[in-house]
């Protein structure tokens, strides 16, 4: 689904005036092998026209390879790539009408910003005057029209990446592909530019596939997220679906913060510290590891149901605090709570679980110092 039609456009910017609905992009049963090593195992992905989809996963999971197959920079060993309903599996990259932005800016040092932006148009035979006008529109779109006459070395990293984005957009591609475009930037600039990319994508309605290993980044900008693990897509869904209703323990561990605690599963209900928790996708009955989100744990009075604990650390994070405690049964868990609740190392507390749905996995370890290992936002 695209929101492009509902957003205002300015008629004086040709790029915005030509904004369309985007093009459907699909991977169907894509397998990619390098010799005897299989990187992608039958990947299926359907990106709707105008949709912003993130490929999210740890390093080595195959997300960049999937993007490169979609771009035509790699050919699938098996399967097919479709753009706009047409099989483009054997169509070269320069004939697929896509725009690409990489982690490295790859700007030409001897060209000014305007000429860097217009380069793709000139290669397509667009007349110089028209190319410069369209390049100026693209630079205005990313907020850099006033820097058109500078060289790359005169720009900050964030500005250079904006130029790379303008260069990808100026040809009005059917699909925009971004491969870890923000990972080389500092935290503040990264947040600003990710929001800028999303704003521009919504205005243009361009179908966009964005590769990242940063969960917060994916949750912030995506219409949907495809979580990849070991060359397969583990789950595709909205950010809310993945966070609140992860389909597997692997997705629960990768999206957001979780603490692992032991529980007992019976008939689709896990019991943790005396609290019954619904399990939408139960495994077999018996001992399980239960994934608990920090916001689903709370401090309670000494006489209330729950479990005793000792505070290990408490971190102030502006509008809230995140506190780590060790429970009486020996497990480290995180809680997220009001910033006004100040706690110190060694404080004796009592905690309880909110009866929200949880994800579980068959218990594979006994009490372990690494209960906090599943990590994310």
Secondary structure by P-SEA (a helix, b strand, c coil): ccccccbbbbcccccccccccbbbbbbcbbbbbccccccccbbbbbbcccbbbbbcccccccaaaaaaaaacccccccccccccccccccccccccbbbbbcccccccccccaaaaaaaaaaaacccaaaaaaaaaaaaaaaccccccccccccccaaaaaaaaaaaaacccccbbbbccccccccaaaaaaaaaaaaaaaaaaccbbbbbbccaaaaaacccbbbbbccccccccccccccccccccaaaaaaccbbbbbbbbbcccccccccbbbbbcccccccbbbbbbccccbbbbcccccbbbbbbccccccccbbbbbbbcccbbbbbbbbbccccccccccbbbbbcccccccccccccccccccccccc
